[in-house]
Amino acid sequence: MVRIAGINIPDNKRIEIALTYIYGIGLSASQKILKELTIDVNTRTKDLTSDDANRLRDLIEKKLRVEGELRHVVKNNIKRLKEIGCYRGTRHQKGLPSRGQRTKTNTRTVRGNTRKTMGSGRKKSSDKT
């Protein structure tokens, strides 16, 4: 099992997909990393040589901002938006979408699937209709 940036990479997945388990690395970033290191994208993680694993680990930990460091940066950016009182900051404070989505209906994921108004929930079968 390969461990990169504090994350155990799954053994039976292709390395291109397995790298996306690291916070801050998506599919396109993993493809660029593997191309730079000339590692085949179709190799399984368990089939990596120890030399390849070490090169991957060095590149990711030294050149990229991932996991804890990236989370810290994102948290500080949101904190800064809240402190200066901009529109996006106030949306973060209220727990609402900050990128222009409509809020009359489709904000269940941001608000936490709560139905706050009287008529917006389902009626119980025991109630009169």
MDAnalysis code that builds the backbone (N, CA, C; Angstrom):
import MDAnalysis as mda
import numpy as np

u = mda.Universe.empty(387, n_residues=129, atom_resindex=np.repeat(np.arange(129), 3), trajectory=True)
u.add_TopologyAttr("name", ["N", "CA", "C"] * 129)
u.add_TopologyAttr("resid", np.arange(1, 130))
u.add_TopologyAttr("resname", ["MET", "VAL", "ARG", "ILE", "ALA", "GLY", "ILE", "ASN", "ILE", "PRO", "ASP", "ASN", "LYS", "ARG", "ILE", "GLU", "ILE", "ALA", "LEU", "THR", "TYR", "ILE", "TYR", "GLY", "ILE", "GLY", "LEU", "SER", "ALA", "SER", "GLN", "LYS", "ILE", "LEU", "LYS", "GLU", "LEU", "THR", "ILE", "ASP", "VAL", "ASN", "THR", "ARG", "THR", "LYS", "ASP", "LEU", "THR", "SER", "ASP", "ASP", "ALA", "ASN", "ARG", "LEU", "ARG", "ASP", "LEU", "ILE", "GLU", "LYS", "LYS", "LEU", "ARG", "VAL", "GLU", "GLY", "GLU", "LEU", "ARG", "HIS", "VAL", "VAL", "LYS", "ASN", "ASN", "ILE", "LYS", "ARG", "LEU", "LYS", "GLU", "ILE", "GLY", "CYS", "TYR", "ARG", "GLY", "THR", "ARG", "HIS", "GLN", "LYS", "GLY", "LEU", "PRO", "SER", "ARG", "GLY", "GLN", "ARG", "THR", "LYS", "THR", "ASN", "THR", "ARG", "THR", "VAL", "ARG", "GLY", "ASN", "THR", "ARG", "LYS", "THR", "MET", "GLY", "SER", "GLY", "ARG", "LYS", "LYS", "SER", "SER", "ASP", "LYS", "THR"])
u.atoms.positions = np.array([
    [0.838, -1.183, 0.000],
    [0.000, 0.000, 0.000],
    [0.884, 1.246, 0.000],
    [0.642, 2.109, -0.951],
    [1.426, 3.331, -1.099],
    [0.781, 4.433, -0.261],
    [1.600, 5.174, 0.456],
    [1.096, 6.271, 1.283],
    [1.711, 7.575, 0.791],
    [0.839, 8.492, 0.319],
    [1.295, 9.780, -0.199],
    [0.525, 10.872, 0.519],
    [1.242, 11.849, 1.051],
    [0.656, 13.015, 1.726],
    [-0.297, 12.610, 2.842],
    [0.042, 11.524, 3.554],
    [-0.778, 11.086, 4.670],
    [-2.010, 10.295, 4.286],
    [-2.155, 9.937, 3.025],
    [-3.319, 9.196, 2.542],
    [-2.864, 7.850, 1.996],
    [-3.562, 6.788, 2.393],
    [-3.287, 5.469, 1.833],
    [-3.981, 5.361, 0.478],
    [-3.197, 5.155, -0.554],
    [-3.722, 5.051, -1.913],
    [-4.215, 3.620, -2.127],
    [-5.449, 3.429, -2.651],
    [-5.965, 2.064, -2.859],
    [-5.121, 1.271, -3.853],
    [-4.939, -0.027, -3.563],
    [-4.046, -0.867, -4.359],
    [-4.619, -1.315, -5.688],
    [-5.891, -1.632, -5.733],
    [-6.446, -2.276, -6.922],
    [-6.970, -1.314, -7.967],
    [-6.778, -0.035, -7.783],
    [-7.250, 0.946, -8.774],
    [-6.097, 1.389, -9.659],
    [-6.456, 1.903, -10.855],
    [-5.436, 2.476, -11.719],
    [-4.849, 3.684, -11.019],
    [-3.569, 3.920, -11.210],
    [-2.877, 4.991, -10.486],
    [-3.465, 6.354, -10.816],
    [-3.972, 6.507, -12.038],
    [-4.593, 7.759, -12.455],
    [-5.805, 8.084, -11.582],
    [-6.598, 7.087, -11.237],
    [-7.780, 7.256, -10.394],
    [-7.387, 7.287, -8.919],
    [-6.428, 6.472, -8.539],
    [-6.031, 6.370, -7.133],
    [-5.471, 7.686, -6.601],
    [-4.797, 8.454, -7.447],
    [-4.245, 9.735, -6.997],
    [-5.331, 10.744, -6.651],
    [-6.542, 10.565, -7.212],
    [-7.616, 11.504, -6.920],
    [-8.162, 11.343, -5.508],
    [-7.729, 10.325, -4.759],
    [-8.125, 10.175, -3.364],
    [-7.442, 11.218, -2.486],
    [-6.421, 11.872, -3.016],
    [-5.719, 12.927, -2.281],
    [-6.466, 14.228, -2.490],
    [-6.777, 14.930, -1.406],
    [-7.492, 16.198, -1.484],
    [-6.629, 17.213, -2.212],
    [-7.147, 17.769, -3.291],
    [-6.407, 18.752, -4.066],
    [-5.895, 18.226, -5.387],
    [-6.060, 16.921, -5.624],
    [-5.641, 16.338, -6.901],
    [-6.868, 15.749, -7.574],
    [-7.205, 16.286, -8.725],
    [-8.312, 15.757, -9.516],
    [-7.772, 14.901, -10.637],
    [-8.646, 14.538, -11.547],
    [-8.253, 13.654, -12.639],
    [-7.250, 14.308, -13.575],
    [-7.487, 15.565, -13.944],
    [-6.569, 16.217, -14.875],
    [-5.206, 16.449, -14.221],
    [-5.197, 16.805, -12.949],
    [-3.918, 17.005, -12.257],
    [-3.148, 15.687, -12.144],
    [-3.854, 14.590, -11.867],
    [-3.162, 13.303, -11.758],
    [-2.586, 12.886, -13.107],
    [-3.313, 13.178, -14.194],
    [-2.797, 12.850, -15.522],
    [-1.541, 13.652, -15.832],
    [-1.521, 14.945, -15.462],
    [-0.337, 15.775, -15.688],
    [0.848, 15.269, -14.887],
    [0.604, 14.877, -13.635],
    [1.681, 14.368, -12.775],
    [2.283, 13.109, -13.380],
    [1.427, 12.185, -13.804],
    [1.917, 10.922, -14.364],
    [2.635, 11.126, -15.690],
    [2.169, 12.093, -16.481],
    [2.842, 12.398, -17.743],
    [4.227, 12.977, -17.483],
    [4.318, 13.844, -16.478],
    [5.609, 14.452, -16.142],
    [6.616, 13.415, -15.657],
    [6.123, 12.405, -14.920],
    [7.009, 11.369, -14.394],
    [7.142, 10.176, -15.331],
    [6.488, 10.233, -16.474],
    [6.452, 9.154, -17.471],
    [6.058, 7.809, -16.846],
    [4.952, 7.816, -16.133],
    [4.367, 6.600, -15.574],
    [3.089, 6.331, -16.360],
    [2.877, 5.080, -16.754],
    [1.694, 4.727, -17.531],
    [0.446, 4.895, -16.665],
    [-0.596, 5.523, -17.231],
    [-1.814, 5.796, -16.462],
    [-2.608, 4.531, -16.175],
    [-2.380, 3.467, -16.921],
    [-3.142, 2.232, -16.745],
    [-2.540, 1.269, -15.740],
    [-1.376, 1.571, -15.188],
    [-0.789, 0.671, -14.201],
    [-1.572, 0.743, -12.904],
    [-1.679, -0.380, -12.243],
    [-2.347, -0.452, -10.944],
    [-1.376, 0.031, -9.867],
    [-1.925, 0.495, -8.779],
    [-1.076, 1.017, -7.711],
    [-0.176, -0.072, -7.142],
    [-0.704, -1.280, -7.030],
    [0.099, -2.378, -6.473],
    [1.263, -2.763, -7.388],
    [1.166, -2.415, -8.690],
    [2.217, -2.761, -9.640],
    [3.301, -1.693, -9.757],
    [3.170, -0.584, -9.033],
    [4.189, 0.472, -9.080],
    [5.477, -0.020, -8.444],
    [6.590, 0.362, -9.028],
    [7.864, 0.050, -8.397],
    [8.082, 1.021, -7.245],
    [8.949, 0.656, -6.338],
    [9.207, 1.531, -5.182],
    [9.849, 2.842, -5.643],
    [10.634, 2.775, -6.725],
    [11.242, 3.993, -7.263],
    [10.167, 4.944, -7.792],
    [9.188, 4.393, -8.542],
    [8.091, 5.219, -9.051],
    [7.282, 5.819, -7.910],
    [7.014, 5.018, -6.892],
    [6.240, 5.506, -5.738],
    [6.973, 6.645, -5.035],
    [8.285, 6.514, -4.905],
    [9.076, 7.572, -4.261],
    [9.093, 8.847, -5.095],
    [9.201, 8.699, -6.432],
    [9.172, 9.880, -7.291],
    [7.824, 10.583, -7.214],
    [6.740, 9.788, -7.203],
    [5.398, 10.354, -7.059],
    [5.267, 11.120, -5.749],
    [5.693, 10.479, -4.669],
    [5.596, 11.079, -3.335],
    [6.374, 12.394, -3.275],
    [7.583, 12.394, -3.801],
    [8.414, 13.600, -3.774],
    [7.764, 14.732, -4.563],
    [7.282, 14.427, -5.771],
    [6.681, 15.465, -6.605],
    [5.438, 16.059, -5.958],
    [4.574, 15.200, -5.438],
    [3.315, 15.679, -4.868],
    [3.561, 16.484, -3.592],
    [4.414, 15.992, -2.732],
    [4.627, 16.676, -1.452],
    [5.441, 17.950, -1.585],
    [6.298, 18.031, -2.603],
    [7.141, 19.219, -2.731],
    [6.545, 20.293, -3.631],
    [5.918, 19.895, -4.740],
    [5.457, 20.879, -5.719],
    [4.000, 21.295, -5.559],
    [3.158, 20.420, -5.027],
    [1.724, 20.702, -4.983],
    [1.260, 21.027, -3.571],
    [0.224, 21.817, -3.494],
    [-0.399, 22.143, -2.217],
    [-1.587, 21.197, -2.061],
    [-1.463, 20.214, -1.171],
    [-2.504, 19.206, -1.011],
    [-2.830, 18.999, 0.464],
    [-3.928, 18.292, 0.700],
    [-4.407, 17.881, 2.017],
    [-4.459, 19.017, 3.035],
    [-3.772, 18.902, 4.158],
    [-3.911, 19.841, 5.266],
    [-3.565, 21.272, 4.904],
    [-2.517, 21.443, 4.147],
    [-2.095, 22.789, 3.753],
    [-3.152, 23.459, 2.868],
    [-3.702, 22.708, 1.925],
    [-4.727, 23.250, 1.033],
    [-6.007, 23.562, 1.794],
    [-6.408, 22.672, 2.698],
    [-7.595, 22.916, 3.522],
    [-7.420, 24.189, 4.348],
    [-6.226, 24.385, 4.865],
    [-5.926, 25.575, 5.670],
    [-6.041, 26.845, 4.828],
    [-5.528, 26.799, 3.607],
    [-5.594, 27.955, 2.705],
    [-7.042, 28.294, 2.367],
    [-7.843, 27.271, 2.055],
    [-9.247, 27.491, 1.706],
    [-10.006, 28.073, 2.897],
    [-9.724, 27.533, 4.091],
    [-10.381, 28.026, 5.301],
    [-10.027, 29.490, 5.558],
    [-8.770, 29.848, 5.353],
    [-8.347, 31.241, 5.539],
    [-8.988, 32.164, 4.505],
    [-9.140, 31.692, 3.267],
    [-9.789, 32.505, 2.240],
    [-11.238, 32.799, 2.597],
    [-11.942, 31.785, 3.089],
    [-13.340, 31.990, 3.488],
    [-13.420, 32.909, 4.696],
    [-12.493, 32.751, 5.621],
    [-12.454, 33.613, 6.809],
    [-12.217, 35.066, 6.410],
    [-11.330, 35.283, 5.447],
    [-11.051, 36.635, 4.962],
    [-12.299, 37.255, 4.336],
    [-13.029, 36.468, 3.534],
    [-14.257, 36.967, 2.922],
    [-15.282, 37.372, 3.979],
    [-15.365, 36.581, 5.046],
    [-16.303, 36.912, 6.124],
    [-15.897, 38.196, 6.839],
    [-14.595, 38.358, 7.071],
    [-14.110, 39.527, 7.817],
    [-14.317, 40.830, 7.057],
    [-14.119, 40.812, 5.742],
    [-14.276, 42.063, 5.001],
    [-15.740, 42.363, 4.698],
    [-16.607, 41.388, 4.973],
    [-18.036, 41.628, 4.848],
    [-18.552, 41.695, 3.427],
    [-17.882, 41.031, 2.506],
    [-18.355, 41.053, 1.126],
    [-19.554, 40.109, 0.964],
    [-20.160, 40.160, -0.181],
    [-21.376, 39.373, -0.440],
    [-21.113, 37.881, -0.251],
    [-20.032, 37.397, -0.834],
    [-19.718, 35.972, -0.707],
    [-19.471, 35.583, 0.739],
    [-18.848, 36.487, 1.515],
    [-18.598, 36.213, 2.924],
    [-19.874, 36.102, 3.727],
    [-20.833, 36.994, 3.453],
    [-22.101, 36.929, 4.183],
    [-22.879, 35.674, 3.795],
    [-22.782, 35.245, 2.537],
    [-23.439, 34.009, 2.125],
    [-22.842, 32.806, 2.862],
    [-21.520, 32.820, 3.049],
    [-20.878, 31.748, 3.811],
    [-21.348, 31.771, 5.257],
    [-21.469, 32.949, 5.851],
    [-21.913, 33.056, 7.234],
    [-23.314, 32.501, 7.419],
    [-24.192, 32.788, 6.458],
    [-25.576, 32.344, 6.560],
    [-25.769, 30.893, 6.137],
    [-24.745, 30.295, 5.570],
    [-24.862, 28.914, 5.114],
    [-25.680, 28.765, 3.854],
    [-25.589, 29.753, 2.974],
    [-26.327, 29.730, 1.718],
    [-25.361, 29.626, 0.549],
    [-25.844, 29.282, -0.655],
    [-24.957, 29.199, -1.809],
    [-24.338, 30.558, -2.130],
    [-23.061, 30.568, -2.450],
    [-22.383, 31.839, -2.685],
    [-22.067, 32.079, -4.151],
    [-22.492, 31.194, -5.039],
    [-22.135, 31.344, -6.445],
    [-23.328, 31.577, -7.352],
    [-24.375, 32.196, -6.832],
    [-25.456, 32.640, -7.687],
    [-26.567, 31.650, -7.942],
    [-26.563, 30.496, -7.242],
    [-27.644, 29.548, -7.470],
    [-28.949, 30.069, -6.868],
    [-30.057, 29.566, -7.377],
    [-31.347, 29.983, -6.849],
    [-31.565, 29.341, -5.477],
    [-32.327, 30.015, -4.630],
    [-32.525, 29.490, -3.283],
    [-33.987, 29.192, -2.978],
    [-34.889, 29.500, -3.895],
    [-36.300, 29.226, -3.616],
    [-36.532, 27.729, -3.469],
    [-35.855, 26.945, -4.317],
    [-36.023, 25.506, -4.188],
    [-34.696, 24.789, -3.941],
    [-33.779, 24.827, -4.855],
    [-32.683, 23.863, -4.859],
    [-31.491, 24.211, -3.975],
    [-31.684, 24.368, -2.680],
    [-30.529, 24.568, -1.802],
    [-30.521, 23.567, -0.671],
    [-31.067, 22.412, -0.900],
    [-31.138, 21.411, 0.160],
    [-29.744, 20.991, 0.634],
    [-28.804, 20.846, -0.273],
    [-27.490, 20.367, 0.133],
    [-26.759, 21.397, 0.975],
    [-26.917, 22.665, 0.680],
    [-26.217, 23.691, 1.444],
    [-26.872, 23.886, 2.803],
    [-28.197, 23.893, 2.821],
    [-28.902, 24.154, 4.083],
    [-29.047, 22.915, 4.937],
    [-28.748, 21.752, 4.423],
    [-28.832, 20.544, 5.213],
    [-30.209, 19.902, 5.210],
    [-30.854, 19.831, 4.085],
    [-32.135, 19.161, 3.861],
    [-33.182, 19.438, 4.936],
    [-33.236, 20.639, 5.455],
    [-34.274, 20.987, 6.415],
    [-35.400, 21.687, 5.683],
    [-36.608, 21.356, 6.049],
    [-37.768, 22.017, 5.466],
    [-38.315, 22.961, 6.513],
    [-38.119, 24.255, 6.308],
    [-38.392, 25.230, 7.351],
    [-39.784, 25.840, 7.276],
    [-40.424, 25.786, 6.124],
    [-41.742, 26.404, 6.036],
    [-42.828, 25.370, 6.266],
    [-43.996, 25.837, 6.592],
    [-45.085, 24.958, 6.991],
    [-45.499, 24.006, 5.865],
    [-45.661, 24.519, 4.675],
    [-46.214, 23.691, 3.613],
    [-45.199, 23.006, 2.738],
    [-43.911, 23.079, 3.073],
    [-42.922, 22.542, 2.142],
    [-42.570, 21.092, 2.411],
    [-43.073, 20.507, 3.496],
    [-42.730, 19.117, 3.791],
    [-43.820, 18.175, 3.337],
    [-43.553, 16.890, 3.470],
    [-44.555, 15.911, 3.106],
    [-45.585, 15.779, 4.205],
    [-46.798, 15.470, 3.849],
    [-47.853, 15.286, 4.848],
    [-47.783, 13.856, 5.357],
    [-48.004, 13.697, 6.638],
    [-48.013, 12.367, 7.212],
    [-49.292, 11.663, 6.803],
    [-49.242, 10.365, 6.676],
    [-50.402, 9.608, 6.201],
    [-51.532, 9.621, 7.228],
    [-51.206, 9.850, 8.512],
    [-52.239, 9.861, 9.540],
    [-53.024, 11.163, 9.562],
    [-52.487, 12.243, 8.952],
    [-53.169, 13.525, 8.922],
    [-54.339, 13.491, 7.946],
    [-55.305, 14.388, 8.197],
    [-56.427, 14.519, 7.278],
    [-55.961, 15.226, 6.014],
    [-56.582, 14.852, 4.901],
    [-56.208, 15.504, 3.642],
    [-57.258, 16.477, 3.195],
])
